[in-house]
Amino acid sequence: MAVRKKTINFEQSIDELESLVEALESGTLSLEDSLKAFEKGVRITRECQDALKEAEQKISLLSQNSQGVISANAFDQPEES
Protein backbone atom coordinates (compact mmCIF):
# COMPACT_ATOMS: atom_id res chain seq x y z
CA MET A 1 0.00 0.00 0.00
CA ALA A 2 1.39 3.41 -0.98
CA VAL A 3 1.70 6.01 1.74
CA ARG A 4 -0.03 9.22 0.78
CA LYS A 5 1.67 12.42 1.87
CA LYS A 6 -0.50 14.49 4.19
CA THR A 7 -1.51 17.77 2.62
CA ILE A 8 -1.84 20.80 4.83
CA ASN A 9 -3.82 23.98 4.59
CA PHE A 10 -0.97 26.48 4.67
CA GLU A 11 -3.05 29.44 5.82
CA GLN A 12 -4.67 27.44 8.64
CA SER A 13 -1.24 26.25 9.75
CA ILE A 14 0.07 29.81 9.87
CA ASP A 15 -2.97 30.87 11.91
CA GLU A 16 -2.38 27.97 14.30
CA LEU A 17 1.28 28.95 14.65
CA GLU A 18 0.27 32.52 15.48
CA SER A 19 -2.11 31.24 18.16
CA LEU A 20 0.60 29.05 19.64
CA VAL A 21 3.06 31.95 19.75
CA GLU A 22 0.47 34.18 21.44
CA ALA A 23 -0.21 31.49 24.05
CA LEU A 24 3.50 31.00 24.68
CA GLU A 25 4.14 34.74 24.91
CA SER A 26 1.26 35.25 27.31
CA GLY A 27 3.12 33.36 30.01
CA THR A 28 -0.06 31.72 31.27
CA LEU A 29 0.80 28.19 30.17
CA SER A 30 2.36 25.70 32.52
CA LEU A 31 5.83 24.43 31.70
CA GLU A 32 4.37 21.16 30.42
CA ASP A 33 1.78 22.93 28.25
CA SER A 34 4.44 25.33 26.98
CA LEU A 35 6.62 22.42 25.94
CA LYS A 36 3.69 20.74 24.15
CA ALA A 37 2.84 23.98 22.37
CA PHE A 38 6.47 24.45 21.35
CA GLU A 39 6.70 20.89 20.01
CA LYS A 40 3.48 21.38 18.05
CA GLY A 41 4.82 24.66 16.67
CA VAL A 42 8.03 22.99 15.50
CA ARG A 43 6.02 20.23 13.79
CA ILE A 44 3.74 22.74 12.04
CA THR A 45 6.74 24.85 10.99
CA ARG A 46 8.39 21.82 9.40
CA GLU A 47 5.18 20.91 7.57
CA CYS A 48 4.93 24.48 6.24
CA GLN A 49 8.57 24.46 5.15
CA ASP A 50 7.98 21.18 3.29
CA ALA A 51 4.90 22.63 1.60
CA LEU A 52 6.86 25.72 0.54
CA LYS A 53 9.72 23.58 -0.85
CA GLU A 54 7.24 21.50 -2.82
CA ALA A 55 5.59 24.63 -4.23
CA GLU A 56 9.01 26.06 -5.14
CA GLN A 57 9.92 22.83 -6.97
CA LYS A 58 6.64 22.90 -8.91
CA ILE A 59 7.22 26.53 -9.89
CA SER A 60 10.77 25.72 -10.92
CA LEU A 61 9.59 22.86 -13.13
CA LEU A 62 6.90 25.00 -14.69
CA SER A 63 9.41 27.81 -15.31
CA GLN A 64 11.84 25.68 -17.35
CA ASN A 65 11.95 26.47 -21.06
CA SER A 66 12.24 23.84 -23.79
CA GLN A 67 16.05 23.60 -23.35
CA GLY A 68 15.67 22.88 -19.63
CA VAL A 69 16.98 26.30 -18.63
CA ILE A 70 15.17 27.97 -15.80
CA SER A 71 14.28 31.56 -16.53
CA ALA A 72 13.59 34.03 -13.76
CA ASN A 73 10.72 36.24 -14.79
CA ALA A 74 8.79 38.66 -12.63
CA PHE A 75 5.19 37.57 -12.19
CA ASP A 76 3.78 40.95 -13.20
CA GLN A 77 5.82 41.28 -16.41
CA PRO A 78 4.91 39.27 -19.52
CA GLU A 79 7.67 37.25 -21.19
CA GLU A 80 9.16 38.77 -24.34
CA SER A 81 8.84 36.73 -27.54
N, C-alpha and C positions, 0 to 999 in steps of 0.2 A: 504494500500500500504506500503510495506517495504521500509525503508530508507536505501539506499546503502551508505556505508562509502566511502568518497572520498579518492582515492588513489593518492599518490604524487610521483613524480619522485625525489628521495632523492638527487641525484647529482645536478639536476637543482635547487632544493631548497637551497642547500649549496652554489651554485654559486650566486643565488639571494641574499642570506644573505651577502656574501662577497661584492657584489656590494653595498648593503645598508650600510654596515659598512664603505666602502670607501667613499661613498657620505656623510655620517655623519661626518667622520673624516676630510673631506676636508674643512668643515666650510663654504661652499658656499651656503648651503640650508637656507632658511628662517626658523624661529622658527616653523611656521605652517607645512612646508614641513618636517622639522626634526622630529616633533612629529608624522606625518603620516608615515614616514619611520621607526621610532622606533616601532610604533604600528604594522606595517606590519612585521617587524623583529621578534617581540614577537610572532605573530601568526604563522609565518613560523617555528620558533624554537619549538613551541609546537607541530606543525604537525610532525616535524622531530623526536621529542622525542617520540611521539605516535607510529610512524613508527618503531623506534628502539625497543621500548617495545614489539610491536607485533612480530617483527623478533626474539627477545630474547625468547619470549614465544614459538614460533614455534620451535626454536632450542632446547629449553628445552624439549618440547614434543617429538621431534625426538630423543633426547639423552637418553630417559628413556629406561631401559632394561625391560625384561619381568616381573620382580618383581616390577616394578614401581619405581625403584631406579635410580636416575639421576647419571650418571657417567661423570666425567670431564676428557675428553681426549683431548690431543693436536691435532690440525687439521693435523699436518704434521707427526704424529706417528700413525701407524696402531694399532688397538686394538689387544691385545693378546688373543688367544683362550684357 
